[in-house]
Amino acid sequence: MEERLLIGKNAIVTGCARGIGRSIVEVFARNGANVWACARKKSEEFEETLQLFSEKYEIDIKPVYFDLTDKDQMKTAVRTIMSDKKDIDILVNNAGITYNALFQMSTMDKINEVFDVNFISPYLFTQYIVKLMLRKKSGSVINIASSAAIDGNPGRSVYGASKAALLCATKSLAAELGDQGIRANVIAPGITKTEMLNSMTEEVINQTVMNTDMKRPGVPNDIANAVLFLASDLSSYITGQVIRVDGGM
């Protein structure tokens, strides 16, 4: 039987309803972590999936519902998590939205929306959760950004900038709280088979895939396994870093 890297750990993961977030929950569960699985809307399918993971891997998974852009809902979610009176070892800010538009065609409404979901909301949520981690003086914060935060792709100025802001904040968090036992790192996925690809044309997808060294898109598990590494003690001396998981873009 493979070693379970997160036995006895408690994790919070946002954006768990599908794609990368769902894979992170399963990989964490398979490795022994209890998980608060956060999603925007309640659904029977989501709860059945969490129940399946919980029974299969013999761990505790609880759904937590809130809209990232509703700060009152966020505070309620934090209180719900706190009511379990468990230590929090891992926070994965995975939830986010994409947006493709040329620089001069990007509207103020979309700029505000993308920055609210991709930067402001995870920033505030992390502030709440880090306060709880500091009680134990240990924890791992993992933010899911994007290769667009580094590369400055055409048509991705708003999305890339929102993820670049998250990247910068993560490095600052690592520098400020490293001596308190809190680690903070970033995963920067490249092109990955999720619903976000629906915002791109087939031509752009194929061109991007062919520009990778591995000549294939990533799958959610590729990202989830990198998150597992940063969540586990295998990365106990790694903080303030950005790990690209992009097939060699």
C-alpha positions in Angstrom: 0.0 0.0 0.0 1.3 3.4 -0.9 2.4 5.8 1.9 -0.3 8.2 2.9 1.3 11.6 3.2 -1.4 13.6 5.0 -2.6 11.3 7.8 -4.0 13.3 10.6 -3.9 16.6 8.6 -6.9 18.9 8.2 -7.3 20.8 4.9 -9.5 23.5 3.4 -9.9 23.5 -0.3 -11.9 26.1 -2.3 -13.5 25.5 -5.8 -14.1 21.8 -5.2 -17.2 21.2 -7.3 -15.2 20.1 -10.4 -11.9 20.1 -12.2 -8.7 20.7 -10.3 -10.5 21.3 -7.0 -12.3 18.0 -7.1 -9.0 16.2 -7.9 -7.3 17.9 -5.0 -10.0 16.7 -2.6 -9.6 13.1 -3.8 -5.8 13.2 -3.7 -5.9 14.7 -0.2 -8.5 12.1 0.9 -6.5 9.2 -0.6 -3.5 10.5 1.5 -5.4 10.6 4.7 -6.4 14.2 5.1 -9.7 15.4 6.5 -11.1 18.1 4.2 -13.5 21.0 4.3 -14.5 21.1 0.6 -15.7 24.5 -0.3 -18.1 25.2 -3.3 -20.3 28.0 -4.3 -23.6 26.1 -4.6 -25.0 23.0 -3.0 -25.7 20.1 -5.3 -26.7 16.5 -4.7 -24.0 15.2 -7.1 -21.3 17.1 -5.2 -22.4 15.8 -1.8 -22.6 12.3 -3.1 -19.0 12.6 -4.5 -17.8 13.8 -1.1 -19.6 11.0 0.7 -18.0 8.5 -1.7 -14.5 9.8 -1.1 -15.1 9.9 2.7 -16.2 6.2 2.8 -13.6 5.0 0.4 -10.6 6.6 2.1 -12.0 6.5 5.7 -11.6 10.2 6.4 -13.9 13.1 7.1 -15.0 15.4 4.3 -17.5 18.2 5.0 -19.0 20.5 2.3 -18.9 24.2 3.0 -20.9 26.6 0.8 -20.2 30.2 0.1 -19.8 32.7 -2.8 -16.3 34.1 -2.8 -17.6 37.6 -3.7 -20.0 37.6 -0.8 -17.9 38.6 2.2 -20.7 37.9 4.7 -21.0 34.4 3.4 -17.3 34.0 3.6 -17.3 35.0 7.3 -20.1 32.5 8.0 -18.1 29.8 6.3 -15.1 30.5 8.5 -17.3 30.3 11.6 -18.6 27.0 10.3 -15.1 25.6 9.9 -14.1 27.0 13.3 -17.1 25.3 15.0 -15.4 21.9 14.4 -12.7 23.0 16.8 -9.9 21.3 14.7 -6.5 22.5 13.8 -6.1 23.7 10.2 -3.0 22.4 8.6 -3.5 23.2 4.9 -5.3 25.9 2.9 -5.6 25.6 -0.9 -7.1 28.6 -2.6 -8.1 27.0 -5.9 -11.4 28.7 -6.8 -11.1 31.3 -9.6 -12.5 32.5 -12.9 -11.0 33.1 -16.3 -11.4 36.0 -18.7 -10.0 36.4 -22.2 -10.0 39.9 -23.8 -7.6 42.1 -25.5 -6.1 44.9 -23.3 -8.1 47.7 -24.9 -11.3 45.6 -24.9 -11.2 44.8 -21.2 -14.1 46.5 -19.4 -14.0 47.9 -15.9 -16.8 45.6 -14.7 -14.9 42.5 -15.8 -11.6 43.8 -14.3 -13.3 44.3 -11.0 -15.0 40.9 -11.1 -11.9 39.0 -12.0 -9.8 40.7 -9.4 -12.5 40.2 -6.7 -12.7 36.4 -7.3 -9.1 35.7 -8.2 -7.3 38.0 -5.8 -9.3 40.0 -3.2 -11.5 37.1 -2.0 -8.7 34.5 -1.6 -6.6 37.2 0.1 -9.3 37.9 2.7 -10.1 34.2 3.1 -6.4 33.5 3.8 -6.3 36.2 6.4 -9.0 34.5 8.3 -7.5 31.0 8.0 -4.0 32.0 8.8 -5.1 33.5 12.1 -6.2 29.9 13.0 -3.0 28.4 11.7 -1.0 30.8 13.9 -2.5 29.2 17.0 -0.5 26.0 16.2 2.4 27.9 14.6 2.3 25.6 11.5 0.5 25.4 8.2 0.8 25.3 4.5 -1.0 27.8 2.2 -1.1 26.8 -1.5 -2.5 29.3 -4.0 -3.4 28.2 -7.5 -2.3 30.9 -9.9 -1.5 30.4 -13.6 1.4 30.4 -16.1 -0.4 33.5 -17.4 0.7 35.3 -14.2 4.2 34.9 -15.4 4.1 34.9 -19.2 1.9 37.9 -20.0 -0.1 36.1 -22.8 -2.0 38.1 -25.4 -5.6 38.5 -24.4 -4.9 37.5 -20.8 -3.9 40.8 -19.3 -6.7 41.0 -16.7 -6.7 37.3 -15.8 -2.9 37.1 -15.7 -2.6 40.3 -13.6 -5.1 39.0 -11.1 -3.1 35.8 -10.7 0.2 37.7 -10.6 -1.3 39.7 -7.7 -2.0 36.5 -5.9 1.5 35.3 -6.6 3.1 38.4 -5.2 0.9 38.3 -2.1 1.9 34.7 -1.5 5.6 35.6 -1.5 5.0 38.3 1.0 3.0 36.0 3.2 5.8 33.5 3.1 8.3 36.2 4.1 6.2 37.5 6.9 5.1 34.2 8.5 7.9 31.8 7.8 9.3 32.2 11.3 5.9 31.4 12.7 5.9 28.0 10.9 3.6 29.0 8.1 4.7 28.1 4.6 3.1 29.7 1.5 3.6 28.6 -2.1 2.1 28.9 -5.6 1.2 26.4 -8.2 1.1 27.9 -11.7 -0.7 25.5 -14.0 -0.4 25.7 -17.8 -3.1 24.5 -20.2 -5.2 22.0 -18.3 -8.2 20.0 -19.3 -10.9 21.7 -17.2 -14.1 23.7 -18.1 -12.0 26.8 -18.3 -10.7 25.6 -21.7 -14.2 26.4 -23.0 -13.2 30.1 -23.1 -10.5 29.3 -25.7 -10.9 28.4 -29.3 -9.9 25.0 -30.6 -7.1 26.6 -32.6 -5.7 28.4 -29.6 -5.8 25.2 -27.5 -4.1 23.2 -30.2 -1.4 25.8 -30.7 -0.8 26.1 -26.9 -0.5 22.3 -26.5 2.0 22.1 -29.4 4.1 24.8 -27.8 4.6 22.6 -24.7 7.6 20.3 -24.5 5.3 17.3 -23.7 2.8 18.1 -26.5 -0.2 17.4 -24.3 -2.5 19.4 -22.0 -2.3 18.7 -18.3 -5.1 17.0 -16.5 -6.4 17.9 -13.0 -4.5 15.2 -11.3 -1.2 16.6 -12.6 -2.0 19.8 -10.6 -3.4 17.9 -7.6 -0.3 15.8 -7.2 1.9 19.0 -7.1 -0.4 20.5 -4.5 -0.1 17.3 -2.5 3.7 17.7 -2.5 3.5 21.3 -1.1 0.8 20.3 1.4 3.0 17.4 2.8 6.1 17.3 5.0 8.1 16.4 1.8 8.2 20.1 1.1 8.9 21.2 4.7 11.7 23.6 3.7 10.0 25.0 0.7 8.2 28.4 1.0 7.7 31.5 -1.1 8.1 29.5 -4.3 6.2 29.3 -7.6 6.1 25.8 -9.2 5.0 25.7 -12.8 3.0 22.6 -13.7 2.7 23.2 -17.4 4.3 20.5 -19.5 7.2 22.7 -20.4 5.6 25.9 -21.8 
